[in-house]
Amino acid sequence: MLTLDTAVQHYLEEVLGIPAPEVRLWARESELPYFLRDAFQINELDLLGHFVLLAIDRKTADKPRLGEVRAQLNKVRALAGQPVLYCTGVHHEPDRMSGL
């Protein structure tokens, strides 16, 4: 099973047709408030010459509310001064999707 950051790399490679960018831990994660560090694992990647943060949701059991996620991502973006992509695990059932 792929980790979420590896799945993001594969997705970007497939969709954009570029080599999979290296994903690494964000060096400034310790500057974030505890509630943001508890909510997300923050990784960084160079996407076509632009550094982008991946906010990988740590809450796998509960689905967070959209307004809560948006507010948290805005705080990460403001503190980091970088674009932030929200990443969460999604399970698709191929049989159900094939009829679409």
N, C-alpha and C positions, 0 to 999 in steps of 0.2 A: 504494500500500500504506500502510495506517495505521501510525503509530507506536504503540507499546504504550500510552503514556499517553493518546493520543487514543482508542484502542480501549476503554480503561477508562472514559473519559468517556462514550462512546457506550453502553457496556454499562450504566452507572449510570443514564443517561437512559432507556434502554429498560426496565430492570427496575424502577426506583423511580418512573419517571414524573416526574422532576424535571428542570429545566434542567441541562445539562451543567456540572458544577462546573469552575472554573478550576484547572488543574494548574500548579504552579510548583515550581521547584527549592527544596529545603529549605535555608534559610539556615544551619543549623547542621551541615551535612554535613561540614565540615572538622573538627569535633570527634570524628568517628568514627575508630576505629582503621583503619589502612590496609587490613587484610584485609576489613573490611566495606565500605569504599569501593570496593575492587576487585571485590567480589561484587555490589554493588547500586548502581544510580542511585537516590538517594532524592529523591522528589518529595513535595509536600504539597498537600492539597486540603481545602476546607471542605465537609464532607458534612453537610448539614442542621444547621448550627451547631456541628459538632464537627470539629476539625482532626485529620486522619488522614494518616499517612505511607504512601506507596506505595513499596515496596522492589521496584524493577524489576530482575530478574535480568540481569546483564551476560553471563552464560555462555550463549551461544546454541548452541554445539556439544555440550557435555556436559550431561547431565541430572544435576543435583546430587542427592545422597542426602537423603532426607526428614529424617533426624536432624540432618544438618549444617545444612540450611536452617532447621529449627526452632530450633536453638541460636543461629544467627546472628540470626534475627529476634527472639529473646528478648533478645539483647544490644542490638540497636537499640532495642527497646521500653524496656528498662531505662534506657538512656542518654538517650532522647528524652522519656520520660514521656508518650508518646502511643501510641494504637493504630497498628498497622502491618499493612498488607495486602500480601501477597506477590503479585507479578505476574510471569508468565512467558508467553512466546509459545507458543501451542498452535495447531496446524493441524488443522482438521476437514475431512474429505472429505464433502461433502454427499450424494453417492450412497450411501456406506456408512451414513450416519446416517439416511437417509430410511426405512430398513426397521425402525427401532426404534420 
